Amino acid sequence: MHHDRGRYVNSNLELTMRVLKNSAVAAFVSVLLGTAAQASSVAPDIIFGSGNANGSFTVSNVTTARGNVEIGLRAKLRYNDAGLPENTFNWDGVDTYSFAPTAGTPANRSVFNFEWHVNTEATKRSISQLIASGASALLEVDIDPTAGTNFLSYDPFDFDAYYGTNATPNGGGTYDNTGTPVAGATVAQNSVNYGFILGAPVELGIYDIRLSIFNTQNQLLGSTAIKVTPVPVPAALPLLVFALGGLGFAGRRRKAA
């Protein structure tokens, strides 16, 4: 599975770690939270690394004078308890992604990555041609872990990305870190950890991320946005813990009797 790459400066903030140790409680929590939706795939597939599943993107089709541009954002679990990536998105099916802390997250990394996607194939022009004409993309990344927002903005094509076309298979993208889109490419994607972004916190919080497309007159044509939050503790969980404790106490009493 793809290991993220990014031309960013690491943050030194530590992720607060909290692990559920009771396997019965953990299993119950996973049942309550349910299985993440897997719809909203992007075209052609995930091209930035084999083993990465498609789906769970918050997608917008931005109308331009030359045709639609498909843009998408999602968040994904980057570090499980073993420190490995998973195809775990915990998406609500609308625009929100939720992740709990894990024991495998390094101190200078976030437990999740956000992943962006742009496809200009329907415009009959490559990404580099659209940029040369004056069109642009903008990624806005919230660096305020509270409910407020404080955006750090940058053009995703000024950094590294994986490039291809609608014919590019899963994991078959061409990686480029020169800040110039690969000639002829109509698809660009990347997977970014907050630990790559200068000044961005890596602890759990509430983060808004937005990807926008602008025309040659720098007018906003459209955008897609997601929110990343901690996994909420289900309201029934405290009652469950109390019940488990009560069952244990009752069991001890029966054994003593």
MILOVO-342300 format. One record per residue: x, z, y of N, C-alpha, C, O, CB in turn. Coordinates in steps of 0.02 Angstrom, whole numbers, padded with zeros to 5 digits, always signed. Each point is the difference from the previous one (the first is absolute). Glycine has a CB too. Example, Ala and Ser with C-alpha at 12.3 -4.5 7.8 and 13.67 -1.06 7.14 Angstrom:
# residues 2
+00660+00390-00284-00045+00000+00059+00045+00000+00060+00052+00033-00001-00147+00029-00058 +00077-00098+00112+00042+00003+00059-00039+00037+00055+00025+00008+00055+00034-00116-00087 
# end
This chain:
# residues 257
+00042+00000-00060-00042+00000+00060+00044+00000+00062+00054+00029+00001-00146+00032-00063 +00068-00094+00114+00037-00008+00062+00021+00067+00030-00040+00046+00005-00023-00151+00016 +00126+00111-00001+00024+00057+00038+00005-00023+00072+00034-00049+00015+00030+00098-00114 -00098-00012+00144-00007-00024+00068+00067-00008+00035+00048+00037-00013-00159+00017+00017 +00113-00103+00040+00059-00012+00041-00024-00007+00071-00056-00023+00011+00120-00033-00106 -00023+00076+00144-00021-00006+00069+00058+00012+00046+00042+00043-00013-00156-00007-00017 +00118-00074+00084+00055+00007+00047-00021+00049+00055-00013-00020+00057+00055-00098-00081 -00046+00181+00006-00022+00052+00045+00048+00059-00005+00042+00002-00046-00163-00039+00034 +00117+00085+00059+00042+00059+00000-00039+00056-00032-00058+00011+00016+00120-00048+00087 -00031+00074-00150-00034+00053-00036-00016+00059+00044+00038+00017+00046+00020-00054-00149 -00115+00069+00089-00019+00063+00032+00025+00056-00044+00005-00009-00061-00107-00043+00117 +00117+00111-00027+00026+00056-00039-00053+00055-00010+00017+00054-00024+00096-00079+00068 -00176+00011-00026-00051+00050-00009-00017+00007-00074-00003-00049-00036-00043+00024+00150 +00034+00087-00136-00016+00013-00071-00074-00004-00012-00041+00020+00042+00142+00052-00052 -00119-00098-00048-00069-00001-00022-00016+00067-00033+00035+00021-00046-00033-00148+00029 -00055+00160+00040-00021+00063-00031-00029-00015-00068-00045-00041-00007+00022+00092+00120 +00050-00017-00164-00020-00016-00069-00045+00056-00028+00013+00059+00008+00094-00125-00025 -00159+00043-00016-00047+00047-00030-00027-00032-00063-00033-00052+00004+00003+00102+00109 +00043-00022-00170-00018-00031-00064-00051+00042-00037+00009+00061-00007+00104-00115+00001 -00167+00023-00018-00048+00035-00042+00033+00014-00068+00021-00046-00034-00119-00008+00094 +00101+00119-00079+00034+00018-00061-00048+00010-00059+00020-00003-00058+00069+00056+00127 -00152-00042-00054-00048+00010-00053-00028-00068-00021-00037-00031+00037+00008+00146+00007 +00047-00137-00105-00018-00068-00021-00076-00008-00004-00025-00055+00012+00132+00048-00075 -00143+00059+00045-00072-00005-00005-00030-00012+00069-00045-00041+00008+00045+00116-00109 +00025-00038+00151-00024-00009+00069+00018-00069+00025-00041-00034+00032+00052+00157-00011 +00051-00146-00035+00022-00066+00023-00044-00055-00030-00019-00047+00035+00136+00090-00024 -00133-00036-00075-00042-00050-00032-00070-00001+00031-00029-00053+00011+00094+00067-00117 -00091+00046+00121-00066+00004+00031+00000-00031+00069-00047-00035+00019+00025+00139-00084 +00076-00092+00103+00005-00030+00067+00000-00076-00004-00032-00033+00040+00096+00134+00000 -00027-00129-00089+00003-00073-00006-00068-00029-00017-00016-00055+00022+00135+00064-00058 -00159+00028-00003-00067-00024-00016-00043+00000+00062-00037-00047+00013+00048+00091-00130 -00006+00010+00157-00040+00005+00061+00018-00055+00049-00044-00028+00033+00034+00150-00050 +00075-00137+00023+00022-00050+00048-00018-00070-00023-00008-00045+00042+00101+00121-00008 -00100-00087-00098-00020-00065-00026+00058-00049-00002+00057+00017+00018-00170+00003+00026 +00098-00079-00067+00050-00053-00006-00001-00044+00061-00053-00020+00023+00043+00023-00148 +00069-00019+00152+00004-00041+00061-00028-00069-00013+00009-00029-00053+00092+00093+00090 -00136-00091+00013-00026-00068-00005+00057-00050-00004+00053+00013+00028-00157+00021+00036 +00093-00090-00096+00052-00049-00010-00017-00068+00030+00032-00050-00017+00000+00111-00086 -00082-00064+00146-00021-00063+00029+00044-00020+00058+00053+00030+00011-00170-00006-00046 +00096-00075+00072+00035-00024+00060+00073-00019-00015+00046+00029+00028-00121+00042+00041 +00083-00119-00113+00066-00027-00014+00019-00049+00055-00043-00025+00036+00026+00039-00161 +00082-00027+00131+00025-00049+00048+00028-00060-00037+00016+00004-00060+00010+00087+00144 -00021-00147-00049+00026-00061-00030+00072-00012+00024+00014+00010+00059-00131-00059-00067 +00161+00026-00037-00013-00019-00069+00002+00060-00048-00038+00000-00049+00086-00111+00075 -00007+00160-00014+00010+00059-00041+00048+00044+00038+00016-00013+00058-00038-00050-00169 +00047+00116+00078+00051+00041+00031+00067-00033-00015+00020-00006-00058-00089+00114+00046 +00104-00130+00064+00060-00040-00010+00064+00040+00013+00055-00027-00008-00120-00073+00040 +00059+00164-00012+00061+00037+00017+00030+00039-00059+00046+00039+00011-00090-00030+00103 +00021-00018-00174+00031+00033-00056-00045-00003-00061-00060+00013+00006+00122+00061+00072 -00034-00091-00135-00041-00002-00061-00022+00070-00018+00035+00049+00014+00027-00152-00054 -00119+00108+00007-00026+00065-00019-00047+00030+00051-00032+00051-00014+00134-00034-00051 -00106-00047+00124-00045+00025+00051-00068-00035-00007-00004-00061+00003+00101+00084+00075 -00150+00016-00087-00066-00028-00010-00031-00022+00066+00013+00029+00052-00027+00044-00153 -00028-00124+00097-00039-00022+00058-00060+00046+00007-00014+00041-00044+00052-00161+00029 -00075+00114+00070-00061+00038+00009+00006+00058+00047+00055+00020+00020-00085-00055-00131 -00028+00064+00129-00005+00059+00043+00026-00011+00070+00020+00047+00034-00009+00021-00135 -00011-00131+00125+00018-00014+00068-00061+00004+00046-00055-00018-00020+00149-00056-00020 -00083+00097+00100-00050-00006+00053+00016-00065+00036+00049-00005+00037-00063+00133-00023 -00028-00179-00025+00016-00069+00019-00044-00024+00058-00059+00018+00004+00094-00040-00122 -00005-00017+00162-00037-00036+00052+00021-00073-00001+00058-00016-00011-00067+00121+00082 -00039-00149-00058+00015-00070+00009-00007-00016+00075-00056-00002+00027+00015-00028-00145 +00097+00019+00150+00003-00010+00072-00010-00074+00016+00036-00042-00025+00040+00142+00039 -00125-00114+00028-00015-00069+00018+00046-00025+00055+00006+00032+00053-00126-00014-00085 +00154-00073+00019+00042-00032+00050-00024-00072+00010-00042-00024-00037+00141+00098+00006 -00071-00107+00081-00020-00070+00014+00018-00046-00057-00030-00054-00006+00045+00076+00127 +00032-00003-00163+00022-00043-00054-00025+00022-00069+00014-00033-00050+00086+00009+00118 -00138+00078-00070-00024+00026-00064+00011+00074-00006+00031+00031+00044-00009-00141-00096 -00047+00140-00002+00006+00072-00008+00070+00022-00021+00034-00035-00038-00155+00037+00008 +00141+00056+00055+00060+00034-00023-00023+00063-00037-00034+00042+00029+00106-00088+00068 -00052+00053-00160-00017+00059-00039+00052+00054+00012+00060-00011-00009-00117-00060-00079 +00033+00131+00108+00045+00056+00009-00027+00059-00039-00061+00008-00008+00097-00049+00123 +00009+00083-00140-00022+00058-00039+00049+00058+00005+00059-00009+00012-00116-00069-00089 +00029+00137+00069+00040+00062-00002-00026+00043-00058-00059-00001-00016+00081-00004+00142 +00023+00042-00156-00019+00051-00048+00055+00053-00002+00055-00011+00026-00123-00072-00095 +00053+00140+00039+00050+00051-00012+00004+00012-00076-00050-00009-00035+00030+00064+00149 +00079-00035-00137+00011+00007-00072+00045+00060-00013+00046+00014+00039-00059-00139-00055 +00001+00160-00038+00043+00054-00021+00070-00026-00014+00009-00042-00044-00107+00104-00004 +00147-00038+00085+00069-00024-00010+00040+00045-00047+00042-00024-00037-00046-00024+00151 -00010+00113-00112+00038+00048-00041-00048+00044-00039-00035+00042+00029+00131-00044+00054 -00098-00007-00149-00038+00047-00041+00044+00061-00015+00054+00006+00029-00122-00101-00080 +00047+00138+00006+00039+00061-00014+00068-00016-00030+00046+00041+00005-00152+00021-00021 +00113-00121-00014+00064-00021-00028+00041-00039+00050+00055-00023-00015-00108+00019-00098 +00027-00005+00174+00036-00038+00052-00007-00075-00007+00039-00037+00030+00040+00130-00025 -00128-00116-00044-00009-00071-00012-00062-00027+00036-00047+00038+00013+00104-00025-00124 -00058-00078+00127-00060-00029+00031-00055-00012-00051+00014-00010-00059+00058-00044+00145 -00134+00055-00063-00058-00014-00042-00046-00048+00037+00001-00004+00062+00008+00117-00118 -00051-00148+00018-00053-00039+00030-00061+00045+00011-00054-00012-00026+00096-00095-00030 -00032+00158+00096-00051+00049+00017-00015-00006+00074+00044+00011+00041-00008+00068-00134 -00099-00096+00110-00018-00013+00069-00049+00051+00029-00001+00010+00061+00020-00130-00085 -00058+00152-00019-00049+00051+00024-00037-00024+00062-00001+00034+00051+00074+00056-00098 -00103-00149+00041-00035-00033+00055-00074+00017-00003-00029+00002-00054+00114-00095+00054 -00115+00103+00058-00072+00016+00001-00043-00063-00001-00061+00005+00002+00088+00099+00059 +00005-00163-00066-00037-00062+00000-00017-00027+00068-00031-00053+00007-00015+00088-00113 +00066+00001+00158-00013-00022+00069+00065-00008+00038+00022-00056+00014-00133+00114-00016 +00143-00001+00020+00063-00005+00039+00044+00062-00005+00050+00005+00036-00111-00080+00040 +00044+00122-00120+00037+00064-00002+00033+00009-00068-00030-00014-00052-00050+00064+00135 +00142-00026-00082+00041+00011-00059+00024+00073+00001+00019+00025+00052+00018-00149-00056 -00038+00156-00054+00015+00072-00002+00053+00015-00053-00002-00026-00056-00115+00051+00095 +00165+00019-00020+00054+00017-00046+00017+00074+00006+00003+00028+00055+00042-00145-00046 -00034+00148-00067+00023+00070-00002+00075+00001-00005+00030-00050-00021-00137+00086-00034 +00140+00019+00074+00073+00004-00007+00020-00001-00073-00038+00020-00044+00044+00045+00151 +00054-00089-00120+00026-00002-00068+00070+00030-00002+00035+00001+00050-00104-00103-00076 +00088+00126-00033+00066+00031-00007+00056-00051+00002+00058+00019+00011-00111+00071-00078 +00037-00154+00058+00053-00051-00003+00017-00033+00066+00040-00047+00001-00077+00028-00115 +00007+00042+00169+00013-00031+00065+00063+00027+00032+00005+00061+00011-00128-00077+00004 +00172-00027+00000+00061+00024+00034-00017+00029+00069-00052-00016+00029+00120-00070-00091 -00024+00128+00087-00012+00035+00063-00007-00048+00059-00035+00016+00048+00098+00081-00092 -00031-00155+00041-00001-00047+00057-00047-00059-00011+00009-00053+00030+00107+00087-00005 -00165-00025-00069-00047-00053-00015-00072+00026+00001-00012+00060-00010+00100-00119-00059 -00135+00014+00083-00071+00016-00006-00023-00012-00071+00028-00043-00035-00047+00014+00156 -00031+00066-00143-00026-00009-00068-00032-00069-00009-00007-00023-00057-00012+00147+00050 -00001-00156+00062-00032-00066-00005+00038-00053+00039+00039+00016+00045-00149+00041-00057 +00100-00119-00008+00021-00059+00039-00062-00033+00029-00053+00003-00030+00155-00020-00043 -00096-00015+00131-00053-00045+00021+00025-00071-00012+00059-00015+00009-00104+00097+00079 -00001-00126-00107+00019-00068-00019-00042-00050+00041-00061+00006+00004+00092+00032-00122 +00004-00086+00148-00035-00048+00044+00005-00071-00029+00045-00015-00039-00021+00089+00139 -00070-00116-00078-00006-00068-00027-00026-00046+00054-00046+00017+00037+00025+00028-00153 +00052-00105+00121-00023-00053+00045+00002-00066-00038+00049-00015-00033-00007+00078+00136 -00097-00102-00099-00002-00066-00032-00029-00050+00050-00057+00005+00021+00042+00048-00137 +00057-00103+00134-00020-00051+00049-00016-00067-00033-00007-00050+00034+00078+00108+00051 -00076-00059-00152-00008-00063-00037-00058-00042+00026+00005-00062+00005+00044+00118-00105 -00106-00024+00117-00059-00037+00022+00009-00034+00067-00040-00045+00017-00028+00126-00081 +00118-00062+00103+00012-00032+00065+00039-00064-00007+00008-00038+00049-00011+00150+00004 +00029-00126-00113+00043-00058-00013+00066+00004+00038+00033-00051+00011-00136-00017-00030 +00120+00128+00039+00064+00009+00034+00036+00061-00030-00033+00047-00022-00013-00099+00129 +00112+00049-00107+00038+00056-00027+00002+00056+00051-00018-00008+00058+00088-00071-00127 -00048+00137+00045+00007+00058+00045+00050-00015+00056-00013+00016+00058-00015+00061-00153 +00083-00108+00078+00051-00016+00052-00027-00050+00051+00017+00005+00059+00073+00017-00143 -00132-00069+00062-00030-00048+00047-00048+00034+00048-00002-00016+00059+00014-00074-00145 -00052+00137+00060-00047+00035+00043+00037+00044+00051-00019+00004+00058-00065-00004-00151 +00138+00032+00071+00039+00041+00045+00033-00043+00054+00003+00018+00058+00018+00065-00150 +00004-00142+00071+00032-00045+00047-00050-00025+00054+00019-00015+00056+00061-00020-00146 -00144+00032+00070-00051-00023+00047-00021+00055+00049-00034-00013+00050-00006-00066-00136 +00061+00141+00073-00016+00056+00044-00047+00051-00029-00013+00051+00032+00031-00129+00059 -00044+00067-00151-00042+00050-00033+00044+00058-00024+00061-00008-00005-00144-00082-00031 +00052+00147+00022+00040+00058-00021-00042+00049-00040-00061-00003+00000+00133-00010+00101 -00037+00057-00136-00031+00055-00037+00027+00066+00027+00056+00002+00025-00071-00075-00129 -00024+00125+00097+00022+00066+00024-00022+00053-00050-00059+00005-00017+00053-00043+00137 +00054+00079-00142-00014+00058-00042+00003+00062+00043+00049+00011+00036-00003-00068-00140 -00098+00097+00101-00002+00063+00038-00004+00057-00051-00047+00005-00039-00009-00059+00140 +00106+00098-00099+00007+00053-00049-00005+00068+00035+00039+00015+00045+00034-00089-00118 -00122+00112+00053-00012+00066+00030+00056+00048-00021+00014+00008-00059-00139-00028+00058 +00157+00053+00050+00053+00048-00015-00021+00071+00019+00042+00045+00007+00044-00135+00011 -00151+00100-00010-00027+00067+00015-00037+00024-00063-00052-00027-00017+00041+00001+00142 +00038+00078-00159-00032+00022-00063-00065+00038+00010-00034+00015-00049+00147-00010+00002 -00132+00010+00110-00064+00034+00012-00055-00053+00001+00011-00058-00015+00046+00151+00080 -00117-00070-00048-00057-00047+00003+00007-00048+00059-00035-00050+00003-00037+00136-00056 +00117-00070+00100+00013-00045+00056+00042-00060-00021+00023-00003-00057-00031+00100+00135 +00019-00143-00032+00041-00059-00015+00054-00010+00052-00011+00012+00060-00087-00065-00117 +00155+00031+00034+00056-00018+00043+00035-00058-00035+00037+00010-00048-00022+00110+00096 -00026-00181-00023+00021-00059-00037+00071-00023+00019+00019-00003+00058-00138-00030-00065 +00156+00016-00046+00063-00036+00006-00016-00072-00020-00026-00011-00055+00100+00115+00031 -00060-00152+00068-00020-00070-00012+00060-00045-00009+00051+00008+00033-00154+00011+00033 +00097-00067-00112+00053-00050-00009-00028-00062-00033-00052+00001-00033+00137+00091+00023 -00049-00147+00019-00018-00063-00032+00029+00001-00071+00061+00004-00008-00063-00067+00120 -00040+00059-00163+00026+00005-00069+00048-00055-00018+00041+00008-00045-00146+00047+00014 +00101-00113+00066+00044-00056-00015+00069+00009+00032+00045-00040-00013-00145-00033+00004 +00108+00125+00050+00066+00014+00029+00043+00041-00047+00059+00011+00013-00110-00014+00100 +00023+00025-00169+00037+00040-00048+00001-00036-00067-00005-00061-00002-00028+00168+00062 +00039-00070-00114+00005-00032-00065-00069-00009-00030-00047+00037+00014+00160+00013-00031 -00119-00101-00026-00063-00015-00034+00014-00045-00059+00055-00027-00008-00119+00039+00116 +00014-00019-00150+00001-00047-00056-00045-00058+00017-00056+00009+00023+00079+00084-00107 +00002-00154+00073-00035-00061+00021-00015-00045-00059+00035-00001-00050+00021+00008+00161 -00112-00045-00103-00018-00048-00052-00058-00043+00024-00012-00006+00060+00050+00084-00149 -00073-00109+00042-00059-00041+00014-00055+00020-00049+00009+00046-00040+00063-00143+00084 -00128+00061-00042-00053+00015-00048+00019-00016-00072-00035+00020-00046-00046-00044+00137 +00137-00011-00100+00023-00015-00068+00050+00052-00026+00022-00004-00057-00039-00117+00082 +00034+00170+00016+00050+00050-00020-00031+00050-00049-00053+00028+00014+00112-00040+00096 -00028+00023-00168-00028+00046-00050+00015+00073+00017+00038+00015+00047-00026-00104-00134 -00041+00134+00049+00012+00072+00009+00074+00015-00003+00035-00019-00047-00147+00044-00005 +00137+00008+00104+00070+00020+00002+00048-00056+00017+00060+00010-00003-00089+00074-00077 +00003-00144+00098+00043-00058+00009+00019-00015+00072+00025-00054+00014-00076+00010-00114 +00038+00090+00146+00015-00012+00070+00075-00003+00015+00041+00027-00038-00147+00029+00065 +00124-00090+00027+00070-00004+00023+00011+00054+00052-00033+00001+00052+00039-00126-00076 +00042+00170+00012+00013+00054+00046+00045-00024+00056+00049-00036-00012-00061+00120-00080 -00005-00065+00153+00041-00019+00058+00002+00059+00049-00052+00028+00018+00022-00151-00033 +00089+00140+00038+00007+00055+00048+00032-00022+00065+00029+00041+00036-00020+00038-00132 -00013-00143+00112+00031-00025+00061-00047+00004+00060+00021-00011+00056+00048-00065-00126 -00133+00093+00058-00048+00001+00055-00027-00068+00016-00033-00009+00052+00092+00107-00008 -00047-00147-00087-00026-00068+00010-00038-00020-00063+00029+00000-00054+00066-00031+00133 -00160+00014-00074-00038-00020-00060+00033-00059-00036+00027-00045+00031-00131+00086+00023 +00100-00040-00120+00027-00053-00041-00037-00065+00016-00061+00000+00004+00092+00082-00096 +00006-00136+00101-00030-00064+00018-00050-00022-00053+00014+00003-00060+00091-00035+00120 -00164+00010-00038-00051-00024-00045-00045+00054-00030-00050-00016-00031+00126-00075+00006 -00058+00154+00034-00039+00054-00029-00066+00009+00037-00002+00001+00061+00108+00056-00097 -00159-00049-00002-00066+00013+00028-00026+00070-00017-00053+00020+00023+00030-00142-00029 +00061+00158-00035-00018+00067-00020+00058+00047+00013+00057-00016-00015-00136-00029-00073 +00064+00103+00117+00051+00051+00011-00030+00068-00019-00058+00015+00015+00112-00083+00079 -00013+00109-00127-00021+00067-00021+00059+00047+00002+00058-00021-00003-00149-00028-00069 +00076+00113+00076+00052+00050-00012-00032+00068-00014-00059+00011+00015+00139-00075+00059 -00040+00108-00102-00020+00068-00015+00047+00047+00038+00061-00004-00009-00106-00029-00107 +00017+00076+00157+00041+00039+00047-00015+00074-00008-00058+00020-00002+00060-00117+00084 +00050+00138-00086-00007+00072-00002+00012+00028+00071+00041-00026+00037-00003+00029-00158 -00074+00049+00138+00009+00030+00066+00072+00024+00010+00024+00004+00057-00145+00031-00058 +00156-00020-00053+00069+00023+00005+00046-00053+00027+00056+00015+00020-00078+00061-00113 +00000-00140+00094+00041-00054+00028-00007-00006+00076+00040-00034+00032-00052-00026-00141 -00038+00093+00137-00018-00012+00070+00028+00055+00044-00015+00059-00010-00088-00119-00025 +00144+00042+00083+00032+00047+00045-00052+00044+00035-00045-00026+00034+00141-00054-00018 -00090+00145-00023-00044+00046+00035-00066+00013-00034-00039+00040+00025+00093-00077+00076 -00069+00003-00156-00064+00010-00034+00002+00060-00046+00048+00007-00038-00070-00131+00044 -00028+00168-00004-00001+00058-00045-00016-00023-00071-00031-00052-00011-00006+00126+00106 +00059-00035-00143-00012-00018-00070-00043+00052-00036-00012-00007-00060+00121-00053+00059 -00131+00111+00036-00044+00049-00033-00071-00028-00004-00017-00049+00034+00089+00144+00008 -00113-00063-00083-00069-00021-00005-00035+00013+00067+00015+00048+00035-00017-00024-00159 -00044-00068+00139-00037+00006+00063-00056-00052+00001-00022-00022-00053+00124+00065+00113 -00123-00061+00000-00052-00051+00008+00031-00056+00040+00015+00008+00060-00111+00076-00065 +00107-00142-00026+00036-00055+00031-00044-00063+00003-00030-00020-00050+00139+00068+00009 -00111-00078+00100-00035-00064+00009+00052-00055+00003+00052+00007+00032-00148+00049+00030 +00081-00112-00096+00045-00058-00001-00042-00062+00014-00053-00009-00030+00134+00065-00053 -00057-00099+00128-00039-00059+00019+00045-00061+00002+00056+00002+00025-00134+00070+00042 +00052-00128-00092+00034-00065+00001-00044-00049+00039-00058-00010-00017+00117+00033-00095 -00030-00054+00164-00039-00044+00044+00034-00068+00007+00061-00006-00007-00103+00106+00070 +00001-00150-00049+00023-00068+00012-00019-00021+00071-00057+00011+00021+00046-00040-00145 +00059-00001+00161-00011-00023+00068+00012-00075+00004+00040-00027-00037-00006+00140+00083 -00071-00146+00000+00008-00072+00008+00057-00016+00047+00037+00045+00021-00159-00061-00043 +00129-00047+00039+00056-00022+00042-00005+00026+00072+00049+00000+00036-00040-00102-00107 -00068+00125+00090-00009+00030+00067+00003+00076-00003-00019+00035+00047-00050-00133-00013 +00093+00124-00091+00006+00072-00011-00067+00035+00001-00005+00059+00019+00118-00064+00032 -00165-00031-00070-00067+00029-00004-00013+00023-00072+00015-00036-00047-00056-00037+00142 +00012+00132-00102-00014+00026-00067-00053-00042-00035-00054-00011+00027+00084+00126+00012 -00013-00139-00098-00047-00040-00040-00037+00043-00052-00058-00013-00016+00131-00087+00033 -00038+00150-00042-00031+00043-00051+00051+00048-00029+00060-00009+00010-00142-00081-00036 +00058+00140-00010+00045+00049-00030-00033+00032-00061-00060-00008-00012+00111+00031+00125 -00010+00012-00150-00025+00042-00055+00035+00067+00007+00057+00004+00023-00079-00103-00100 -00012+00153+00057+00027+00067+00011-00017+00045-00059-00052-00007-00031+00043-00007+00155 +00055+00060-00139-00011+00049-00053+00017+00070+00025+00032+00008+00052-00007-00095-00140 -00048+00136+00051+00015+00070+00014+00027+00031-00064-00029-00011-00054-00060+00019+00144 +00143+00031-00085+00029+00033-00058-00006+00075+00011+00022+00026+00052+00059-00122-00074 -00110+00132-00026-00011+00071+00007+00021+00037-00064+00009-00032-00052-00104+00010+00132 +00104+00088-00076+00011+00038-00061-00061-00002-00045-00056-00010+00024+00136+00085+00037 -00070-00067-00126-00057+00005-00046-00036+00065+00015+00031+00053-00003+00028-00122-00087 -00124+00067+00106-00036+00062+00015-00011+00041-00063-00009-00028-00054-00047-00028+00151 +00056+00122-00090-00017+00044-00056-00075-00002-00008-00036+00017+00048+00138+00058-00030 -00128-00096-00075-00073-00003-00009-00032+00068+00014+00028+00052-00017-00014-00144-00067 -00074+00091+00113-00034+00062+00017-00012+00042-00062-00003+00062+00005-00051-00119+00092 +00046+00025-00155-00015+00037-00061+00062+00033-00030-00006+00041-00046-00086-00121+00025 +00153+00063+00047+00060+00026-00032+00007+00076+00004+00015+00030-00052+00038-00138+00080 -00064+00140+00030+00005+00073+00000-00048+00033-00050+00018+00050-00032+00016-00056+00151 -00095-00022-00126-00047+00027-00048+00026-00009-00071-00010+00043-00043-00084-00067+00122 +00126-00033-00092+00028-00014-00066+00054+00050-00017+00001+00028-00055-00027-00150+00068 +00071+00135+00035+00055+00047-00012-00029+00069-00015+00024+00035-00045+00052-00101+00120 -00127+00086-00036-00032+00065-00011-00031+00002-00070+00006+00050-00035-00028-00039+00159 -00011-00066-00143-00033-00003-00065+00051+00004-00057-00011+00035-00049-00081-00102+00099 +00148+00031-00042+00052+00003-00052+00028+00070-00007+00012+00023-00055+00016-00142+00078 -00018+00152+00034+00024+00068-00002-00050+00046-00033+00019+00044-00039+00046-00065+00142 -00130+00011-00089-00052+00040-00030-00004-00010-00075-00010+00048-00038-00052-00053+00144 +00071-00058-00128-00001-00014-00071+00057+00034-00035-00007+00027-00055-00047-00137+00078 +00113+00110+00010+00058+00033-00031-00011+00075-00006+00017+00030-00051+00056-00118+00098 -00102+00119+00005-00014+00071-00001-00050+00017-00054+00008+00049-00036+00017-00042+00159 -00079-00048-00129-00051+00012-00051+00031-00007-00069-00017+00039-00045-00073-00082+00122 +00136-00005-00087+00031-00009-00064+00041+00061-00020+00000+00022-00058+00003-00144+00080 +00033+00150+00028+00040+00059-00015-00044+00059-00019+00016+00038-00045+00071-00078+00124 -00145+00046-00044-00045+00055-00016-00028-00006-00070-00006+00049-00036-00023-00040+00156 +00012-00073-00140-00028-00009-00067+00053+00016-00053-00015+00030-00052-00063-00119+00096 +00141+00069-00030+00053+00014-00048+00011+00074-00008+00010+00025-00055+00045-00133+00084 -00057+00144+00027+00009+00073-00002-00057+00033-00038+00012+00047-00038+00049-00050+00147 -00122-00022-00100-00058+00030-00035+00005-00011-00074-00043+00021-00038-00028-00040+00139 
# end
